[in-house]
Amino acid sequence: MSRPAFPKTLREFSQKFASDEACWEYLWQSRWPEGYRCPHCECQETWWIAARHVHECRKCGHQSYPTAGTLMHRTHLPIQEWFWAAYLVSTHTPGMSAKQLQRQISCSYQTAWYVLHRLRRAMVNDTRSLLRGCIEADETIVGGPVRGKRGRGVIDSETNTLVFGAVEVISYDDKHGKHAEKAGRIRFATTPNASGESIEEFLASNVEKGSIIQTDGWKGYSESALSKYEHEQTPGLRALHIHRAFGNLKTWLNGTHHGVDPKYLQNYLDEFVFRFNRRKTPMAAFQTLLGIATQKAPVPLQQLTQPVSTG
């Protein structure tokens, strides 16, 4: 058994998930795509108890809830509203702010905020593969200007955050047979500074060893920081693909969200990366998002309001 098919249009989505029962069944299949096996007796057959939204093992009576131990654990939001939220945030090109989601699913602003931040936690697959091949790497400042401050090493303003970025550069021949390049997958991460140690940590977490790293002349991209990679350094380089990605990121943050609190920025970076890397298959992103959400542990409100660690 494989993951259930995903809806390819809004009409198909509304028809496919017109009832709670349809949503619960899809969630069950997403959580156990290879088939359910009772953790107590290993029986693979269950009864569905609709009144309690639970599957009960036919052999030993053990009960399993599709949302138990997931990012939707003990949610009070109707399951159809979760599906609409996941669909909108994963397929809507400019993303979805909490205010917009509040209007779309008729809930409180607090509920919309909570749901979106839970879904953003589901946008990072802990087993995702590293970037590989030729990589452009650089950093940018997200936030307002800092009076009297210059340089890339330290960010002192509470409204500014330094962000590392890396993008795969894919070479190909265009329809005229000429060499061309395009952006592949990207990774973004907040960082306190652009030191060699921070750069080394970011690359180790996001880029496969032996890849080619293209950078400008910043001293942080030192021989020790890039010892596990091939380094192509060009002082004054304006890397096309990573700077375009940075520009799109800032446009999105300012246009859709009108700015973001620095302590939540990593969540928004994860959302941007998730949708950018699936820009050619946005409808499949809905299936992926629900699949990851069912594998993630619950996140209490207190934890959601804390800064995300990128280490």
Rosetta blueprint (number, residue, H / E / L):
1 M L
2 S L
3 R L
4 P L
5 A L
6 F L
7 P L
8 K L
9 T L
10 L H
11 R H
12 E H
13 F H
14 S H
15 Q H
16 K H
17 F L
18 A L
19 S L
20 D H
21 E H
22 A H
23 C H
24 W H
25 E H
26 Y H
27 L H
28 W H
29 Q H
30 S H
31 R H
32 W L
33 P L
34 E L
35 G L
36 Y L
37 R L
38 C L
39 P L
40 H L
41 C L
42 E L
43 C L
44 Q L
45 E L
46 T E
47 W E
48 W E
49 I E
50 A L
51 A L
52 R L
53 H L
54 V E
55 H E
56 E E
57 C E
58 R L
59 K L
60 C L
61 G L
62 H L
63 Q E
64 S E
65 Y L
66 P L
67 T L
68 A L
69 G L
70 T L
71 L L
72 M L
73 H L
74 R L
75 T L
76 H L
77 L L
78 P L
79 I H
80 Q H
81 E H
82 W H
83 F H
84 W H
85 A H
86 A H
87 Y H
88 L H
89 V H
90 S H
91 T H
92 H L
93 T L
94 P L
95 G L
96 M L
97 S L
98 A H
99 K H
100 Q H
101 L H
102 Q H
103 R H
104 Q H
105 I H
106 S L
107 C L
108 S L
109 Y H
110 Q H
111 T H
112 A H
113 W H
114 Y H
115 V H
116 L H
117 H H
118 R H
119 L H
120 R H
121 R H
122 A L
123 M L
124 V L
125 N L
126 D L
127 T L
128 R L
129 S L
130 L L
131 L E
132 R L
133 G L
134 C E
135 I E
136 E E
137 A E
138 D E
139 E E
140 T E
141 I E
142 V E
143 G E
144 G L
145 P L
146 V L
147 R L
148 G L
149 K L
150 R L
151 G L
152 R L
153 G L
154 V E
155 I L
156 D L
157 S L
158 E L
159 T L
160 N E
161 T E
162 L E
163 V E
164 F E
165 G E
166 A E
167 V E
168 E E
169 V E
170 I E
171 S E
172 Y E
173 D E
174 D L
175 K L
176 H L
177 G L
178 K L
179 H E
180 A E
181 E E
182 K E
183 A E
184 G E
185 R E
186 I E
187 R E
188 F E
189 A E
190 T E
191 T E
192 P L
193 N E
194 A L
195 S L
196 G H
197 E H
198 S H
199 I H
200 E H
201 E H
202 F H
203 L H
204 A H
205 S H
206 N H
207 V E
208 E L
209 K L
210 G L
211 S L
212 I E
213 I E
214 Q E
215 T E
216 D L
217 G L
218 W L
219 K L
220 G L
221 Y L
222 S L
223 E L
224 S L
225 A L
226 L L
227 S L
228 K L
229 Y L
230 E E
231 H E
232 E E
233 Q E
234 T L
235 P L
236 G L
237 L L
238 R L
239 A L
240 L H
241 H H
242 I H
243 H H
244 R H
245 A H
246 F H
247 G H
248 N H
249 L H
250 K H
251 T H
252 W H
253 L H
254 N H
255 G H
256 T H
257 H L
258 H L
259 G L
260 V L
261 D L
262 P H
263 K H
264 Y H
265 L H
266 Q H
267 N H
268 Y H
269 L H
270 D H
271 E H
272 F H
273 V H
274 F H
275 R H
276 F H
277 N L
278 R L
279 R L
280 K L
281 T L
282 P H
283 M H
284 A H
285 A H
286 F H
287 Q H
288 T H
289 L H
290 L H
291 G H
292 I H
293 A H
294 T L
295 Q L
296 K L
297 A L
298 P L
299 V L
300 P L
301 L H
302 Q H
303 Q H
304 L H
305 T L
306 Q L
307 P L
308 V L
309 S L
310 T L
311 G L
